[in-house]
Amino acid sequence: MAGLVNYLARQIRSFGYAGKGIARLVREEPHGRIHAVAGAVVILIVLFTPFPLMDDLMLLSMVGLVIMAEAFNAAIERLCDLYTRDHDPRIAAIKDLAAGAVLVIAIAAAIVGVAILVKNWEVVVGMW
């Protein structure tokens, strides 16, 4: 029984570490804040519009993917900065690749969001 309690305690602590990471992303990363605000807007849209469930799930999934990509990008940038603060073309390429990944998913999320709004335009207009 003690083993199970220790296991559960470790799992609960790991959620705390994850929460600290999310807080750090929003608090310390400018793009993290932008994505968090955009994500909050999308969550409000999901909560207050009668879109079909699958559309809501797609919007929420896109928010999660963008924030996840931004967190990975921030982690990669910090790891690279630990290696060197001097300009190194290899580090620059790594950072550019990570930032490019965020851009790709952010564009995809915007396309999905616009497509869902267009598909549900009557619902959106009917709310006003």
N, C-alpha and C positions, 0 to 999 in steps of 0.2 A: 504493500500500500504506500509506503514511503517513497518508493520509486515513481509511482504514478503522481504523487503530489509534487515531487521535484520536477518531473517532466512538465506538468501543467504550469508550475511556477516559471520554468524557463520559457515556455511558450508565451505566457503572459508578458514576461520581460521583453521578449522579442517584438511583440506588438508595440511596446513602449519605445523601443529603438526605432522601429519603422515610423511611428508617430513623430519622433524627434527629427527624423530625416525629412518628412513632409513639411514640418514646421520650418526647418532650416532652408528647404527649397524656397518656400514662400517668403521667408524673412530675409534671406541673404542673396537670392538670385533675382535680378530684375525681370528676366523672362519668366521665371517661376511665378512671380507675382502676376504678370500679364496673363499667363495661362490659367492661373487660379481664378482670377476675376472673370475671364471668359468662361471658364468651367462653371463658376457660380451662376452666371447668366444663363447658361444652357440648362443647368439644374432647375432654375426658376421657370424656364420655358417648359421643361418636362413636367414640372409640378402643376403648372397653371394652364396648360393647354390640353385639350382632349385629343391629342394625337394617338394613333394606334400604338399599342404596346411595343410592337417591333420597331417602330420609329423611335420611340423613347429609348429603347434598349440600344439601338444603334447610336443615338446621340450620346448617351452616357458612356458607351464603349469608346467612342472617339475621344471624349474628354479624358478618359482614363489612359488611352494610348498616348495622347499628346503630353499629358503630365508625366507619364512614365518615361517617354522619350526625353523630355526636358531634364528629369532627374538623372537619367543615365548620362546625358550630355554634361550636366554640371559635375557629376562624379568623375567622368573622364577628364574634364578640364582641370579639376583639382588634382587628380592623380598626375597629370602631365606637369602641372606646376610644381609638384613635389620633386619631379625629376630634374627640371631646370626652369629658371625664370628667364634665362637668356634665349634669344631667338634661335630656334633650331627648326629647319625646314621640315624635319620628320615630325616634330611635335605639332607644328602648324598644320601639317596634312592630317594628323590624327584629330586635332580639334575641328578642322574644317569638315571632315567626314562626319563627326558626331553632330555638329551643328546642321549639316545637310540632312541628316536623318530626321532631326526635329522639323526642319522645314518641309520635308516630304509628307510627314504625317499631319502637320498643321494644315497644309494645302488640301490633303485628302479629307481632313475633318471639315474644313470650310466647304468643300464641294458637297460632302454628305449633308451638312447642315442646310445649305442652300437648296439642294434637291428635296430634302424633307419639307422645307418651308414652301417650295413651289408646289409640291405634291399636295400639301394640306392648305393651300392658299385660301380656300373658302372658309376653312376653320379659323385661320388667322384673321381674315377680314371680318368674319362674323363676330369675333370677340370685341371689335371696336364698335 
